[in-house]
């Protein structure tokens, strides 16, 4: 019988890899209420550059946490929203926020 235990593996690290970094949790929070357009997200996260916001949105979409819907109209309209998978993170993020508040 082969032992598949890997002491270096930590399931929490996979989650942190998905939402880690300076901006992803903030973007997920902005999208937690409803779908938003790029400009709306950019206004709510004013210190992020447009380039970095685009990169972060692409990564979140590639990881299946958000969806991107492009409408066939001019000017081009694109909306970003949490996927069901992304929405499943909301209770976790709320728990982390509540945990942080306990230290005060």
MORA-V837914 format. One record per run of one state. SS is the DSSP state (H for helix, E for strand, L for the rest). FROM is the first residue (numbers start at 1). TO is the last residue. If there is no record, write none. Layout:
BEGIN
{{SS:FROM:TO} {SS:FROM:TO}}
END
This chain:
BEGIN
{{L:1:10} {H:11:19} {L:20:23} {H:24:31} {L:32:35} {E:36:37} {H:38:44} {L:45:49} {H:50:62} {L:63:65} {E:66:71} {L:72:76} {E:77:82} {L:83:83} {H:84:87} {L:88:89} {H:90:102} {L:103:104}}
END
